[in-house]
Amino acid sequence: MDLCQSCGMPLQSEDDFGTNENGGRNLDYCRFCFQRGRFTDEGITMEEKIEKNIEIAKRMRMSEETARTMATTTIPHLKRWKK
C-alpha cells in the first residue's frame, strides 16, 4: 500500500492523491498535504507535523499513545522529512 510521503495517510483511491501544478495526480502526496504542486502546510517542521497528526488521530478516536507511536515511527522515514 502506498502512503503519503508527508503525513503517512494510506493512498487507496484516486481521490486520496494530491495534485501537481498542472492538475495531474501526484503519486507521492495526499490531497490534504499537496494541492496544485504545493504543500498545504508549507513551512511546517517535522516535529509540528507529528503533533498535527497526533491531534487529527485523537479526533478520530485513537488514543494519544497509539497516535504518538505511529506518528513518531512513520513520519521521520517519509520522503518529505528524510534529511
Distance bins in CASP14 RR format, pairs under 12 A and 6 or more apart:
PFRMAT RR
TARGET T0000
AUTHOR 0000-0000-0000
RMODE 2
METHOD distances of the structure
MODEL  1
1 8 0 0 0 0 0 1 0 0 0 0 0
1 9 0 0 0 0 0 1 0 0 0 0 0
1 10 1 0 1 0 0 0 0 0 0 0 0
1 11 1 0 0 1 0 0 0 0 0 0 0
1 12 1 0 0 1 0 0 0 0 0 0 0
1 13 0 0 0 0 0 1 0 0 0 0 0
1 16 0 0 0 0 0 1 0 0 0 0 0
2 8 0 0 0 0 1 0 0 0 0 0 0
2 9 0 0 0 0 1 0 0 0 0 0 0
2 10 1 0 0 1 0 0 0 0 0 0 0
2 11 1 0 1 0 0 0 0 0 0 0 0
2 12 0 0 0 0 1 0 0 0 0 0 0
2 13 0 0 0 0 0 1 0 0 0 0 0
2 16 0 0 0 0 1 0 0 0 0 0 0
2 17 0 0 0 0 1 0 0 0 0 0 0
2 18 0 0 0 0 0 1 0 0 0 0 0
2 25 0 0 0 0 0 1 0 0 0 0 0
2 26 0 0 0 0 0 1 0 0 0 0 0
2 27 1 0 0 1 0 0 0 0 0 0 0
2 28 0 0 0 0 1 0 0 0 0 0 0
2 29 0 0 0 0 0 1 0 0 0 0 0
2 30 0 0 0 0 1 0 0 0 0 0 0
2 78 0 0 0 0 0 1 0 0 0 0 0
2 79 0 0 0 0 0 1 0 0 0 0 0
3 9 1 0 0 1 0 0 0 0 0 0 0
3 10 1 0 0 1 0 0 0 0 0 0 0
3 11 1 0 0 1 0 0 0 0 0 0 0
3 12 0 0 0 0 0 1 0 0 0 0 0
3 16 0 0 0 0 0 1 0 0 0 0 0
3 17 0 0 0 0 0 1 0 0 0 0 0
3 27 0 0 0 0 0 1 0 0 0 0 0
3 28 0 0 0 0 1 0 0 0 0 0 0
3 29 0 0 0 0 1 0 0 0 0 0 0
3 30 0 0 0 0 1 0 0 0 0 0 0
3 33 0 0 0 0 0 1 0 0 0 0 0
3 70 0 0 0 0 0 1 0 0 0 0 0
3 74 1 0 0 1 0 0 0 0 0 0 0
3 75 0 0 0 0 0 1 0 0 0 0 0
3 77 0 0 0 0 1 0 0 0 0 0 0
3 78 1 0 0 1 0 0 0 0 0 0 0
3 79 0 0 0 0 1 0 0 0 0 0 0
3 80 0 0 0 0 0 1 0 0 0 0 0
4 10 1 0 0 1 0 0 0 0 0 0 0
4 11 1 0 0 1 0 0 0 0 0 0 0
4 12 0 0 0 0 0 1 0 0 0 0 0
4 16 1 0 0 1 0 0 0 0 0 0 0
4 17 0 0 0 0 1 0 0 0 0 0 0
4 18 0 0 0 0 1 0 0 0 0 0 0
4 26 0 0 0 0 1 0 0 0 0 0 0
4 27 0 0 0 0 0 1 0 0 0 0 0
4 28 1 0 0 1 0 0 0 0 0 0 0
4 29 1 0 1 0 0 0 0 0 0 0 0
4 30 1 1 0 0 0 0 0 0 0 0 0
4 31 0 0 0 0 1 0 0 0 0 0 0
4 32 1 0 0 1 0 0 0 0 0 0 0
4 33 1 0 1 0 0 0 0 0 0 0 0
4 34 0 0 0 0 1 0 0 0 0 0 0
4 39 0 0 0 0 0 1 0 0 0 0 0
4 40 0 0 0 0 0 1 0 0 0 0 0
4 49 0 0 0 0 0 1 0 0 0 0 0
4 53 0 0 0 0 0 1 0 0 0 0 0
4 74 0 0 0 0 0 1 0 0 0 0 0
4 75 0 0 0 0 0 1 0 0 0 0 0
4 78 1 0 0 1 0 0 0 0 0 0 0
4 79 0 0 0 0 1 0 0 0 0 0 0
4 80 0 0 0 0 1 0 0 0 0 0 0
4 81 0 0 0 0 0 1 0 0 0 0 0
5 11 0 0 0 0 1 0 0 0 0 0 0
5 17 0 0 0 0 0 1 0 0 0 0 0
5 18 0 0 0 0 0 1 0 0 0 0 0
5 26 0 0 0 0 1 0 0 0 0 0 0
5 27 0 0 0 0 1 0 0 0 0 0 0
5 28 1 0 1 0 0 0 0 0 0 0 0
5 29 1 0 1 0 0 0 0 0 0 0 0
5 30 0 0 0 0 1 0 0 0 0 0 0
5 33 0 0 0 0 1 0 0 0 0 0 0
5 34 0 0 0 0 1 0 0 0 0 0 0
5 39 0 0 0 0 0 1 0 0 0 0 0
5 49 0 0 0 0 0 1 0 0 0 0 0
5 74 0 0 0 0 0 1 0 0 0 0 0
5 75 0 0 0 0 1 0 0 0 0 0 0
5 76 0 0 0 0 0 1 0 0 0 0 0
5 77 0 0 0 0 1 0 0 0 0 0 0
5 78 1 0 1 0 0 0 0 0 0 0 0
5 79 1 1 0 0 0 0 0 0 0 0 0
5 80 1 0 1 0 0 0 0 0 0 0 0
5 81 0 0 0 0 1 0 0 0 0 0 0
5 82 0 0 0 0 1 0 0 0 0 0 0
6 18 0 0 0 0 1 0 0 0 0 0 0
6 26 0 0 0 0 0 1 0 0 0 0 0
6 28 1 0 0 1 0 0 0 0 0 0 0
6 29 1 0 1 0 0 0 0 0 0 0 0
6 30 1 0 0 1 0 0 0 0 0 0 0
6 31 0 0 0 0 0 1 0 0 0 0 0
6 32 0 0 0 0 1 0 0 0 0 0 0
6 33 1 1 0 0 0 0 0 0 0 0 0
6 34 1 0 0 1 0 0 0 0 0 0 0
6 35 0 0 0 0 0 1 0 0 0 0 0
6 38 0 0 0 0 0 1 0 0 0 0 0
6 39 1 0 0 1 0 0 0 0 0 0 0
6 40 0 0 0 0 1 0 0 0 0 0 0
6 41 0 0 0 0 1 0 0 0 0 0 0
6 42 0 0 0 0 0 1 0 0 0 0 0
6 43 0 0 0 0 0 1 0 0 0 0 0
6 44 0 0 0 0 1 0 0 0 0 0 0
6 46 0 0 0 0 1 0 0 0 0 0 0
6 49 1 0 0 1 0 0 0 0 0 0 0
6 50 0 0 0 0 0 1 0 0 0 0 0
6 52 0 0 0 0 0 1 0 0 0 0 0
6 53 0 0 0 0 1 0 0 0 0 0 0
6 74 0 0 0 0 0 1 0 0 0 0 0
6 75 0 0 0 0 1 0 0 0 0 0 0
6 76 0 0 0 0 0 1 0 0 0 0 0
6 77 0 0 0 0 0 1 0 0 0 0 0
6 78 1 0 0 1 0 0 0 0 0 0 0
6 79 1 0 0 1 0 0 0 0 0 0 0
6 80 1 0 1 0 0 0 0 0 0 0 0
6 81 1 0 0 1 0 0 0 0 0 0 0
6 82 0 0 0 0 0 1 0 0 0 0 0
7 16 0 0 0 0 0 1 0 0 0 0 0
7 18 0 0 0 0 0 1 0 0 0 0 0
7 28 0 0 0 0 0 1 0 0 0 0 0
7 29 0 0 0 0 1 0 0 0 0 0 0
7 30 1 0 0 1 0 0 0 0 0 0 0
7 31 0 0 0 0 0 1 0 0 0 0 0
7 32 1 0 0 1 0 0 0 0 0 0 0
7 33 1 0 1 0 0 0 0 0 0 0 0
7 34 0 0 0 0 1 0 0 0 0 0 0
7 39 0 0 0 0 0 1 0 0 0 0 0
7 40 0 0 0 0 0 1 0 0 0 0 0
7 41 0 0 0 0 1 0 0 0 0 0 0
7 44 0 0 0 0 0 1 0 0 0 0 0
7 46 0 0 0 0 0 1 0 0 0 0 0
7 48 0 0 0 0 0 1 0 0 0 0 0
7 49 1 0 0 1 0 0 0 0 0 0 0
7 50 0 0 0 0 1 0 0 0 0 0 0
7 52 0 0 0 0 1 0 0 0 0 0 0
7 53 1 0 1 0 0 0 0 0 0 0 0
7 54 0 0 0 0 0 1 0 0 0 0 0
7 56 0 0 0 0 1 0 0 0 0 0 0
7 57 0 0 0 0 0 1 0 0 0 0 0
7 70 0 0 0 0 0 1 0 0 0 0 0
7 71 0 0 0 0 1 0 0 0 0 0 0
7 74 0 0 0 0 1 0 0 0 0 0 0
7 75 1 0 0 1 0 0 0 0 0 0 0
7 78 1 0 0 1 0 0 0 0 0 0 0
7 79 0 0 0 0 0 1 0 0 0 0 0
7 80 0 0 0 0 1 0 0 0 0 0 0
7 81 0 0 0 0 0 1 0 0 0 0 0
8 16 0 0 0 0 0 1 0 0 0 0 0
8 28 0 0 0 0 0 1 0 0 0 0 0
8 29 0 0 0 0 1 0 0 0 0 0 0
8 30 1 0 0 1 0 0 0 0 0 0 0
8 32 0 0 0 0 0 1 0 0 0 0 0
8 33 0 0 0 0 1 0 0 0 0 0 0
8 49 0 0 0 0 1 0 0 0 0 0 0
8 50 0 0 0 0 0 1 0 0 0 0 0
8 52 0 0 0 0 0 1 0 0 0 0 0
8 53 1 0 0 1 0 0 0 0 0 0 0
8 56 0 0 0 0 0 1 0 0 0 0 0
8 57 0 0 0 0 0 1 0 0 0 0 0
8 70 0 0 0 0 1 0 0 0 0 0 0
8 71 0 0 0 0 1 0 0 0 0 0 0
8 73 0 0 0 0 0 1 0 0 0 0 0
8 74 1 0 1 0 0 0 0 0 0 0 0
8 75 1 0 0 1 0 0 0 0 0 0 0
8 76 0 0 0 0 0 1 0 0 0 0 0
8 77 0 0 0 0 1 0 0 0 0 0 0
8 78 1 0 0 1 0 0 0 0 0 0 0
8 79 0 0 0 0 0 1 0 0 0 0 0
8 80 0 0 0 0 1 0 0 0 0 0 0
8 81 0 0 0 0 0 1 0 0 0 0 0
9 15 0 0 0 0 0 1 0 0 0 0 0
9 16 1 0 0 1 0 0 0 0 0 0 0
9 17 0 0 0 0 0 1 0 0 0 0 0
9 18 0 0 0 0 0 1 0 0 0 0 0
9 28 0 0 0 0 0 1 0 0 0 0 0
9 29 0 0 0 0 1 0 0 0 0 0 0
9 30 1 0 1 0 0 0 0 0 0 0 0
9 31 0 0 0 0 1 0 0 0 0 0 0
9 32 1 0 0 1 0 0 0 0 0 0 0
9 33 1 0 0 1 0 0 0 0 0 0 0
9 34 0 0 0 0 0 1 0 0 0 0 0
9 49 0 0 0 0 0 1 0 0 0 0 0
9 53 0 0 0 0 1 0 0 0 0 0 0
9 56 0 0 0 0 1 0 0 0 0 0 0
9 57 0 0 0 0 0 1 0 0 0 0 0
9 60 0 0 0 0 0 1 0 0 0 0 0
9 70 0 0 0 0 0 1 0 0 0 0 0
9 71 0 0 0 0 0 1 0 0 0 0 0
9 74 0 0 0 0 0 1 0 0 0 0 0
9 75 0 0 0 0 0 1 0 0 0 0 0
9 78 0 0 0 0 0 1 0 0 0 0 0
10 16 1 0 0 1 0 0 0 0 0 0 0
10 17 0 0 0 0 0 1 0 0 0 0 0
10 30 0 0 0 0 1 0 0 0 0 0 0
10 70 0 0 0 0 0 1 0 0 0 0 0
10 74 0 0 0 0 0 1 0 0 0 0 0
11 17 1 0 1 0 0 0 0 0 0 0 0
11 18 0 0 0 0 1 0 0 0 0 0 0
11 25 0 0 0 0 1 0 0 0 0 0 0
11 26 0 0 0 0 1 0 0 0 0 0 0
11 27 0 0 0 0 1 0 0 0 0 0 0
11 28 0 0 0 0 1 0 0 0 0 0 0
11 29 0 0 0 0 1 0 0 0 0 0 0
11 30 1 0 0 1 0 0 0 0 0 0 0
11 31 0 0 0 0 1 0 0 0 0 0 0
11 32 0 0 0 0 0 1 0 0 0 0 0
11 33 0 0 0 0 0 1 0 0 0 0 0
11 34 0 0 0 0 0 1 0 0 0 0 0
12 30 0 0 0 0 0 1 0 0 0 0 0
13 25 0 0 0 0 0 1 0 0 0 0 0
13 30 0 0 0 0 0 1 0 0 0 0 0
13 31 0 0 0 0 0 1 0 0 0 0 0
14 24 0 0 0 0 0 1 0 0 0 0 0
14 25 1 0 0 1 0 0 0 0 0 0 0
14 26 0 0 0 0 0 1 0 0 0 0 0
14 27 0 0 0 0 0 1 0 0 0 0 0
14 30 0 0 0 0 0 1 0 0 0 0 0
14 31 0 0 0 0 0 1 0 0 0 0 0
15 25 0 0 0 0 0 1 0 0 0 0 0
15 30 0 0 0 0 1 0 0 0 0 0 0
15 31 1 0 0 1 0 0 0 0 0 0 0
15 32 0 0 0 0 0 1 0 0 0 0 0
16 25 0 0 0 0 1 0 0 0 0 0 0
16 26 0 0 0 0 0 1 0 0 0 0 0
16 27 0 0 0 0 0 1 0 0 0 0 0
16 28 0 0 0 0 0 1 0 0 0 0 0
16 29 0 0 0 0 1 0 0 0 0 0 0
16 30 1 0 1 0 0 0 0 0 0 0 0
16 31 1 0 0 1 0 0 0 0 0 0 0
16 32 0 0 0 0 1 0 0 0 0 0 0
16 33 0 0 0 0 0 1 0 0 0 0 0
16 34 0 0 0 0 0 1 0 0 0 0 0
17 23 0 0 0 0 0 1 0 0 0 0 0
17 24 0 0 0 0 1 0 0 0 0 0 0
17 25 1 0 1 0 0 0 0 0 0 0 0
17 26 1 0 1 0 0 0 0 0 0 0 0
17 27 1 0 0 1 0 0 0 0 0 0 0
17 28 0 0 0 0 1 0 0 0 0 0 0
17 29 1 0 0 1 0 0 0 0 0 0 0
17 30 1 0 0 1 0 0 0 0 0 0 0
17 31 1 0 0 1 0 0 0 0 0 0 0
17 32 0 0 0 0 0 1 0 0 0 0 0
17 33 0 0 0 0 0 1 0 0 0 0 0
17 34 0 0 0 0 1 0 0 0 0 0 0
17 35 0 0 0 0 0 1 0 0 0 0 0
17 37 0 0 0 0 0 1 0 0 0 0 0
18 24 0 0 0 0 1 0 0 0 0 0 0
18 25 1 0 0 1 0 0 0 0 0 0 0
18 26 1 0 1 0 0 0 0 0 0 0 0
18 27 0 0 0 0 1 0 0 0 0 0 0
18 28 0 0 0 0 1 0 0 0 0 0 0
18 29 1 0 1 0 0 0 0 0 0 0 0
18 30 1 0 1 0 0 0 0 0 0 0 0
18 31 1 0 1 0 0 0 0 0 0 0 0
18 32 0 0 0 0 1 0 0 0 0 0 0
18 33 1 0 0 1 0 0 0 0 0 0 0
18 34 1 0 1 0 0 0 0 0 0 0 0
18 35 1 0 0 1 0 0 0 0 0 0 0
18 36 0 0 0 0 1 0 0 0 0 0 0
18 37 0 0 0 0 1 0 0 0 0 0 0
18 38 0 0 0 0 0 1 0 0 0 0 0
18 39 0 0 0 0 0 1 0 0 0 0 0
18 40 0 0 0 0 1 0 0 0 0 0 0
19 25 1 0 0 1 0 0 0 0 0 0 0
19 26 1 0 1 0 0 0 0 0 0 0 0
19 27 0 0 0 0 0 1 0 0 0 0 0
19 28 0 0 0 0 0 1 0 0 0 0 0
19 29 0 0 0 0 1 0 0 0 0 0 0
19 30 0 0 0 0 0 1 0 0 0 0 0
19 31 1 0 0 1 0 0 0 0 0 0 0
19 32 0 0 0 0 0 1 0 0 0 0 0
19 33 0 0 0 0 0 1 0 0 0 0 0
19 34 1 0 0 1 0 0 0 0 0 0 0
19 35 1 0 1 0 0 0 0 0 0 0 0
19 36 1 0 1 0 0 0 0 0 0 0 0
19 37 1 0 0 1 0 0 0 0 0 0 0
19 38 0 0 0 0 1 0 0 0 0 0 0
19 40 0 0 0 0 0 1 0 0 0 0 0
20 26 1 0 1 0 0 0 0 0 0 0 0
20 27 0 0 0 0 1 0 0 0 0 0 0
20 28 0 0 0 0 1 0 0 0 0 0 0
20 29 0 0 0 0 1 0 0 0 0 0 0
20 31 0 0 0 0 0 1 0 0 0 0 0
20 34 0 0 0 0 1 0 0 0 0 0 0
20 35 0 0 0 0 1 0 0 0 0 0 0
20 36 1 0 0 1 0 0 0 0 0 0 0
20 37 1 0 1 0 0 0 0 0 0 0 0
20 38 0 0 0 0 1 0 0 0 0 0 0
21 34 0 0 0 0 0 1 0 0 0 0 0
21 35 0 0 0 0 1 0 0 0 0 0 0
21 36 1 0 1 0 0 0 0 0 0 0 0
21 37 1 0 1 0 0 0 0 0 0 0 0
21 38 1 0 0 1 0 0 0 0 0 0 0
22 36 0 0 0 0 1 0 0 0 0 0 0
22 37 0 0 0 0 1 0 0 0 0 0 0
23 31 0 0 0 0 0 1 0 0 0 0 0
23 34 0 0 0 0 0 1 0 0 0 0 0
23 35 0 0 0 0 1 0 0 0 0 0 0
23 36 1 0 0 1 0 0 0 0 0 0 0
23 37 0 0 0 0 1 0 0 0 0 0 0
23 38 0 0 0 0 0 1 0 0 0 0 0
24 31 0 0 0 0 0 1 0 0 0 0 0
24 34 0 0 0 0 0 1 0 0 0 0 0
24 35 0 0 0 0 0 1 0 0 0 0 0
24 36 0 0 0 0 1 0 0 0 0 0 0
24 37 0 0 0 0 1 0 0 0 0 0 0
25 31 0 0 0 0 1 0 0 0 0 0 0
25 34 0 0 0 0 0 1 0 0 0 0 0
25 35 0 0 0 0 0 1 0 0 0 0 0
25 36 0 0 0 0 0 1 0 0 0 0 0
25 37 0 0 0 0 0 1 0 0 0 0 0
26 32 0 0 0 0 0 1 0 0 0 0 0
26 33 0 0 0 0 1 0 0 0 0 0 0
26 34 1 0 1 0 0 0 0 0 0 0 0
26 35 0 0 0 0 1 0 0 0 0 0 0
26 36 0 0 0 0 1 0 0 0 0 0 0
26 37 1 0 0 1 0 0 0 0 0 0 0
26 38 0 0 0 0 0 1 0 0 0 0 0
26 39 0 0 0 0 0 1 0 0 0 0 0
26 40 0 0 0 0 0 1 0 0 0 0 0
26 79 0 0 0 0 0 1 0 0 0 0 0
26 80 0 0 0 0 0 1 0 0 0 0 0
27 34 0 0 0 0 0 1 0 0 0 0 0
27 79 0 0 0 0 0 1 0 0 0 0 0
28 34 1 0 0 1 0 0 0 0 0 0 0
28 37 0 0 0 0 0 1 0 0 0 0 0
28 39 0 0 0 0 0 1 0 0 0 0 0
28 78 0 0 0 0 1 0 0 0 0 0 0
28 79 1 0 0 1 0 0 0 0 0 0 0
28 80 0 0 0 0 1 0 0 0 0 0 0
29 35 0 0 0 0 1 0 0 0 0 0 0
29 36 0 0 0 0 0 1 0 0 0 0 0
29 37 0 0 0 0 1 0 0 0 0 0 0
29 38 0 0 0 0 0 1 0 0 0 0 0
29 39 1 0 0 1 0 0 0 0 0 0 0
29 40 0 0 0 0 1 0 0 0 0 0 0
29 41 0 0 0 0 0 1 0 0 0 0 0
29 78 0 0 0 0 1 0 0 0 0 0 0
29 79 0 0 0 0 1 0 0 0 0 0 0
29 80 1 0 0 1 0 0 0 0 0 0 0
30 39 0 0 0 0 0 1 0 0 0 0 0
30 40 0 0 0 0 1 0 0 0 0 0 0
30 41 0 0 0 0 0 1 0 0 0 0 0
30 53 0 0 0 0 0 1 0 0 0 0 0
30 78 0 0 0 0 0 1 0 0 0 0 0
30 80 0 0 0 0 0 1 0 0 0 0 0
31 37 0 0 0 0 0 1 0 0 0 0 0
31 39 0 0 0 0 0 1 0 0 0 0 0
31 40 0 0 0 0 1 0 0 0 0 0 0
32 39 0 0 0 0 0 1 0 0 0 0 0
32 40 1 0 0 1 0 0 0 0 0 0 0
32 41 0 0 0 0 1 0 0 0 0 0 0
32 49 0 0 0 0 0 1 0 0 0 0 0
32 52 0 0 0 0 0 1 0 0 0 0 0
32 53 0 0 0 0 0 1 0 0 0 0 0
32 56 0 0 0 0 1 0 0 0 0 0 0
33 39 1 0 0 1 0 0 0 0 0 0 0
33 40 1 0 1 0 0 0 0 0 0 0 0
33 41 1 0 0 1 0 0 0 0 0 0 0
33 42 0 0 0 0 0 1 0 0 0 0 0
33 44 0 0 0 0 1 0 0 0 0 0 0
33 49 0 0 0 0 1 0 0 0 0 0 0
33 52 0 0 0 0 0 1 0 0 0 0 0
33 53 0 0 0 0 0 1 0 0 0 0 0
33 56 0 0 0 0 0 1 0 0 0 0 0
33 75 0 0 0 0 0 1 0 0 0 0 0
33 78 0 0 0 0 0 1 0 0 0 0 0
33 79 0 0 0 0 0 1 0 0 0 0 0
33 80 0 0 0 0 1 0 0 0 0 0 0
33 81 0 0 0 0 0 1 0 0 0 0 0
34 40 1 0 0 1 0 0 0 0 0 0 0
34 41 0 0 0 0 1 0 0 0 0 0 0
34 42 0 0 0 0 1 0 0 0 0 0 0
34 79 0 0 0 0 0 1 0 0 0 0 0
34 80 0 0 0 0 1 0 0 0 0 0 0
35 41 0 0 0 0 0 1 0 0 0 0 0
35 42 0 0 0 0 0 1 0 0 0 0 0
36 42 0 0 0 0 0 1 0 0 0 0 0
39 49 0 0 0 0 0 1 0 0 0 0 0
39 80 1 0 0 1 0 0 0 0 0 0 0
39 81 0 0 0 0 0 1 0 0 0 0 0
40 49 0 0 0 0 0 1 0 0 0 0 0
40 52 0 0 0 0 0 1 0 0 0 0 0
41 48 0 0 0 0 1 0 0 0 0 0 0
41 49 1 0 0 1 0 0 0 0 0 0 0
41 51 0 0 0 0 0 1 0 0 0 0 0
41 52 1 0 0 1 0 0 0 0 0 0 0
41 53 0 0 0 0 0 1 0 0 0 0 0
41 56 0 0 0 0 0 1 0 0 0 0 0
41 80 0 0 0 0 0 1 0 0 0 0 0
42 48 0 0 0 0 0 1 0 0 0 0 0
42 49 0 0 0 0 0 1 0 0 0 0 0
42 80 0 0 0 0 0 1 0 0 0 0 0
43 49 0 0 0 0 1 0 0 0 0 0 0
43 80 0 0 0 0 0 1 0 0 0 0 0
44 50 0 0 0 0 1 0 0 0 0 0 0
44 51 0 0 0 0 1 0 0 0 0 0 0
44 52 1 0 0 1 0 0 0 0 0 0 0
44 53 0 0 0 0 0 1 0 0 0 0 0
44 75 0 0 0 0 0 1 0 0 0 0 0
44 80 0 0 0 0 1 0 0 0 0 0 0
44 81 0 0 0 0 0 1 0 0 0 0 0
45 51 0 0 0 0 1 0 0 0 0 0 0
45 52 0 0 0 0 0 1 0 0 0 0 0
45 75 0 0 0 0 0 1 0 0 0 0 0
45 76 0 0 0 0 0 1 0 0 0 0 0
45 80 0 0 0 0 0 1 0 0 0 0 0
45 81 0 0 0 0 1 0 0 0 0 0 0
46 52 0 0 0 0 0 1 0 0 0 0 0
46 53 0 0 0 0 0 1 0 0 0 0 0
46 71 0 0 0 0 0 1 0 0 0 0 0
46 72 0 0 0 0 0 1 0 0 0 0 0
46 74 0 0 0 0 0 1 0 0 0 0 0
46 75 1 0 0 1 0 0 0 0 0 0 0
46 76 1 0 0 1 0 0 0 0 0 0 0
46 77 0 0 0 0 0 1 0 0 0 0 0
46 78 0 0 0 0 1 0 0 0 0 0 0
46 80 0 0 0 0 1 0 0 0 0 0 0
46 81 1 0 1 0 0 0 0 0 0 0 0
46 82 0 0 0 0 1 0 0 0 0 0 0
46 83 0 0 0 0 1 0 0 0 0 0 0
47 53 0 0 0 0 0 1 0 0 0 0 0
47 54 0 0 0 0 0 1 0 0 0 0 0
47 71 0 0 0 0 0 1 0 0 0 0 0
47 72 0 0 0 0 1 0 0 0 0 0 0
47 75 0 0 0 0 1 0 0 0 0 0 0
47 76 0 0 0 0 1 0 0 0 0 0 0
47 81 0 0 0 0 1 0 0 0 0 0 0
48 54 0 0 0 0 0 1 0 0 0 0 0
48 55 0 0 0 0 0 1 0 0 0 0 0
48 71 0 0 0 0 0 1 0 0 0 0 0
48 75 0 0 0 0 0 1 0 0 0 0 0
48 81 0 0 0 0 0 1 0 0 0 0 0
49 55 0 0 0 0 0 1 0 0 0 0 0
49 56 0 0 0 0 0 1 0 0 0 0 0
49 71 0 0 0 0 1 0 0 0 0 0 0
49 72 0 0 0 0 0 1 0 0 0 0 0
49 74 0 0 0 0 0 1 0 0 0 0 0
49 75 1 0 1 0 0 0 0 0 0 0 0
49 76 0 0 0 0 1 0 0 0 0 0 0
49 78 0 0 0 0 1 0 0 0 0 0 0
49 80 0 0 0 0 1 0 0 0 0 0 0
49 81 1 0 0 1 0 0 0 0 0 0 0
50 56 0 0 0 0 0 1 0 0 0 0 0
50 57 0 0 0 0 0 1 0 0 0 0 0
50 67 0 0 0 0 1 0 0 0 0 0 0
50 68 1 0 0 1 0 0 0 0 0 0 0
50 69 0 0 0 0 0 1 0 0 0 0 0
50 70 0 0 0 0 1 0 0 0 0 0 0
50 71 1 0 1 0 0 0 0 0 0 0 0
50 72 1 0 0 1 0 0 0 0 0 0 0
50 73 0 0 0 0 0 1 0 0 0 0 0
50 74 0 0 0 0 1 0 0 0 0 0 0
50 75 1 0 1 0 0 0 0 0 0 0 0
50 76 0 0 0 0 1 0 0 0 0 0 0
50 78 0 0 0 0 0 1 0 0 0 0 0
50 81 0 0 0 0 1 0 0 0 0 0 0
51 57 0 0 0 0 0 1 0 0 0 0 0
51 58 0 0 0 0 0 1 0 0 0 0 0
51 64 0 0 0 0 0 1 0 0 0 0 0
51 67 0 0 0 0 0 1 0 0 0 0 0
51 68 0 0 0 0 1 0 0 0 0 0 0
51 71 0 0 0 0 1 0 0 0 0 0 0
51 72 0 0 0 0 0 1 0 0 0 0 0
51 75 0 0 0 0 0 1 0 0 0 0 0
52 58 0 0 0 0 0 1 0 0 0 0 0
52 59 0 0 0 0 0 1 0 0 0 0 0
52 67 0 0 0 0 0 1 0 0 0 0 0
52 71 0 0 0 0 1 0 0 0 0 0 0
52 75 0 0 0 0 1 0 0 0 0 0 0
53 59 0 0 0 0 0 1 0 0 0 0 0
53 60 0 0 0 0 0 1 0 0 0 0 0
53 62 0 0 0 0 0 1 0 0 0 0 0
53 64 0 0 0 0 0 1 0 0 0 0 0
53 66 0 0 0 0 0 1 0 0 0 0 0
53 67 1 0 0 1 0 0 0 0 0 0 0
53 68 0 0 0 0 1 0 0 0 0 0 0
53 69 0 0 0 0 0 1 0 0 0 0 0
53 70 1 0 0 1 0 0 0 0 0 0 0
53 71 1 0 1 0 0 0 0 0 0 0 0
53 72 0 0 0 0 1 0 0 0 0 0 0
53 73 0 0 0 0 0 1 0 0 0 0 0
53 74 0 0 0 0 1 0 0 0 0 0 0
53 75 1 0 0 1 0 0 0 0 0 0 0
53 76 0 0 0 0 0 1 0 0 0 0 0
53 78 0 0 0 0 0 1 0 0 0 0 0
53 81 0 0 0 0 0 1 0 0 0 0 0
54 60 0 0 0 0 0 1 0 0 0 0 0
54 62 0 0 0 0 1 0 0 0 0 0 0
54 63 0 0 0 0 0 1 0 0 0 0 0
54 64 1 0 0 1 0 0 0 0 0 0 0
54 65 0 0 0 0 1 0 0 0 0 0 0
54 66 0 0 0 0 1 0 0 0 0 0 0
54 67 1 0 1 0 0 0 0 0 0 0 0
54 68 1 0 1 0 0 0 0 0 0 0 0
54 69 0 0 0 0 1 0 0 0 0 0 0
54 70 0 0 0 0 1 0 0 0 0 0 0
54 71 1 0 1 0 0 0 0 0 0 0 0
54 72 0 0 0 0 1 0 0 0 0 0 0
54 74 0 0 0 0 0 1 0 0 0 0 0
54 75 0 0 0 0 0 1 0 0 0 0 0
55 62 0 0 0 0 0 1 0 0 0 0 0
55 64 0 0 0 0 1 0 0 0 0 0 0
55 67 0 0 0 0 1 0 0 0 0 0 0
55 68 0 0 0 0 0 1 0 0 0 0 0
55 71 0 0 0 0 1 0 0 0 0 0 0
56 62 0 0 0 0 1 0 0 0 0 0 0
56 64 0 0 0 0 0 1 0 0 0 0 0
56 67 0 0 0 0 1 0 0 0 0 0 0
56 70 0 0 0 0 0 1 0 0 0 0 0
56 71 0 0 0 0 1 0 0 0 0 0 0
57 63 0 0 0 0 1 0 0 0 0 0 0
57 64 0 0 0 0 1 0 0 0 0 0 0
57 65 0 0 0 0 0 1 0 0 0 0 0
57 66 1 0 0 1 0 0 0 0 0 0 0
57 67 1 1 0 0 0 0 0 0 0 0 0
57 68 0 0 0 0 1 0 0 0 0 0 0
57 69 0 0 0 0 0 1 0 0 0 0 0
57 70 1 0 0 1 0 0 0 0 0 0 0
57 71 1 0 0 1 0 0 0 0 0 0 0
57 72 0 0 0 0 0 1 0 0 0 0 0
57 74 0 0 0 0 0 1 0 0 0 0 0
57 75 0 0 0 0 0 1 0 0 0 0 0
58 64 1 0 1 0 0 0 0 0 0 0 0
58 65 0 0 0 0 0 1 0 0 0 0 0
58 66 0 0 0 0 1 0 0 0 0 0 0
58 67 1 0 1 0 0 0 0 0 0 0 0
58 68 0 0 0 0 1 0 0 0 0 0 0
58 70 0 0 0 0 0 1 0 0 0 0 0
58 71 0 0 0 0 0 1 0 0 0 0 0
59 67 0 0 0 0 1 0 0 0 0 0 0
60 66 0 0 0 0 0 1 0 0 0 0 0
60 67 0 0 0 0 1 0 0 0 0 0 0
60 70 0 0 0 0 0 1 0 0 0 0 0
61 67 0 0 0 0 0 1 0 0 0 0 0
62 68 0 0 0 0 1 0 0 0 0 0 0
62 69 0 0 0 0 0 1 0 0 0 0 0
62 70 1 0 0 1 0 0 0 0 0 0 0
62 71 0 0 0 0 0 1 0 0 0 0 0
63 69 0 0 0 0 1 0 0 0 0 0 0
63 70 0 0 0 0 0 1 0 0 0 0 0
64 70 0 0 0 0 0 1 0 0 0 0 0
64 71 0 0 0 0 0 1 0 0 0 0 0
64 72 0 0 0 0 0 1 0 0 0 0 0
65 71 0 0 0 0 0 1 0 0 0 0 0
65 72 0 0 0 0 0 1 0 0 0 0 0
66 72 0 0 0 0 0 1 0 0 0 0 0
66 73 0 0 0 0 0 1 0 0 0 0 0
67 73 0 0 0 0 0 1 0 0 0 0 0
67 74 0 0 0 0 0 1 0 0 0 0 0
67 75 0 0 0 0 0 1 0 0 0 0 0
68 74 0 0 0 0 0 1 0 0 0 0 0
68 75 0 0 0 0 0 1 0 0 0 0 0
69 75 0 0 0 0 0 1 0 0 0 0 0
70 76 0 0 0 0 0 1 0 0 0 0 0
70 77 0 0 0 0 0 1 0 0 0 0 0
71 77 0 0 0 0 0 1 0 0 0 0 0
71 78 0 0 0 0 0 1 0 0 0 0 0
71 81 0 0 0 0 0 1 0 0 0 0 0
72 81 0 0 0 0 0 1 0 0 0 0 0
74 80 0 0 0 0 0 1 0 0 0 0 0
74 81 0 0 0 0 1 0 0 0 0 0 0
75 81 1 0 1 0 0 0 0 0 0 0 0
75 82 0 0 0 0 0 1 0 0 0 0 0
76 82 1 0 0 1 0 0 0 0 0 0 0
76 83 0 0 0 0 1 0 0 0 0 0 0
77 83 0 0 0 0 0 1 0 0 0 0 0
END
